[in-house]
Amino acid sequence: MVYLKDEGSTFDAPIDVVWEYIFGGEGHDRAHKTTRNPKFEKVSEITIIYASERLLRGQWAPDRMRISMFPPISVVTEWLDGVLAGSKMTYVYTPQGEKTRIDVYGEFTSKSLPADQVEAAAREFLEHEFRDDAPAVRAFAEKRRLAAGASRSA
């Protein structure tokens, strides 16, 4: 088991825009190049089961997570199946004016990876998530800003 914290990343958008992007469902999911064949199952108003194939450590494998969203504060993820099954993490979002800070705290484990590779796999996951989301959030915020400007001038 490996405990990780990744603090201080930011999205170039205010927190309300970040949450609108997160709740974009398939639009948000399409931003991620390391997942394919997604399936969403709504469990409650705040929780979904997200199943997909995930590229991790150079291989595609089935992955299933329980994801609970607590806007505007956090998202909690628990891996139910896949390379990181049994892992848990929390994203914490903090408004910083026109930006949003993201801090991630997690405990990662794997039944299929050697213990010395778990941290690298977890960091790879986090890096891919942020690398895909950051430009998508920025583009989403810009599109939203332009739409708001167009509606004000109409």
JOFENWO-V482265 format. One record per residue. RES is the residue in one small letter. PHI is phi in whole degrees, -180 to 180 (* if undefined). Layout:
# JOFENWO-V482265
RES,PHI ; RES,PHI
This chain:
# JOFENWO-V482265
m,* ; v,-126 ; y,-96 ; l,-126 ; k,-133 ; d,-131 ; e,-114 ; g,99 ; s,-70 ; t,-136 ; f,-101 ; d,-86 ; a,-164 ; p,-67 ; i,-60 ; d,-65 ; v,-72 ; v,-59 ; w,-68 ; e,-62 ; y,-63 ; i,-58 ; f,-79 ; g,-70 ; g,61 ; e,-64 ; g,-62 ; h,-65 ; d,-62 ; r,-63 ; a,-68 ; h,-89 ; k,-81 ; t,-102 ; t,-130 ; r,-150 ; n,55 ; p,-73 ; k,-136 ; f,-115 ; e,-127 ; k,-76 ; v,-99 ; s,-156 ; e,-63 ; i,-115 ; t,-125 ; i,-127 ; i,-104 ; y,-115 ; a,-117 ; s,-163 ; e,-102 ; r,-124 ; l,-88 ; l,-146 ; r,59 ; g,82 ; q,-134 ; w,-84 ; a,-151 ; p,-60 ; d,-147 ; r,-143 ; m,-132 ; r,-101 ; i,-123 ; s,-116 ; m,-115 ; f,-125 ; p,-65 ; p,-96 ; i,-95 ; s,-156 ; v,-128 ; v,-114 ; t,-123 ; e,-128 ; w,-78 ; l,-94 ; d,-144 ; g,115 ; v,-57 ; l,-104 ; a,-52 ; g,94 ; s,-78 ; k,-140 ; m,-152 ; t,-129 ; y,-95 ; v,-116 ; y,-109 ; t,-127 ; p,-68 ; q,-137 ; g,69 ; e,-84 ; k,-126 ; t,-133 ; r,-84 ; i,-125 ; d,-118 ; v,-124 ; y,-129 ; g,-156 ; e,-122 ; f,-115 ; t,-147 ; s,-157 ; k,-91 ; s,-108 ; l,-105 ; p,-61 ; a,-51 ; d,-74 ; q,-106 ; v,-64 ; e,-62 ; a,-62 ; a,-65 ; a,-64 ; r,-65 ; e,-61 ; f,-57 ; l,-61 ; e,-62 ; h,-64 ; e,-60 ; f,-68 ; r,-59 ; d,-80 ; d,-74 ; a,-56 ; p,-70 ; a,-68 ; v,-64 ; r,-60 ; a,-66 ; f,-62 ; a,-63 ; e,-65 ; k,-61 ; r,-65 ; r,-63 ; l,-64 ; a,-65 ; a,-65 ; g,-65 ; a,-66 ; s,-72 ; r,-72 ; s,-86 ; a,-82
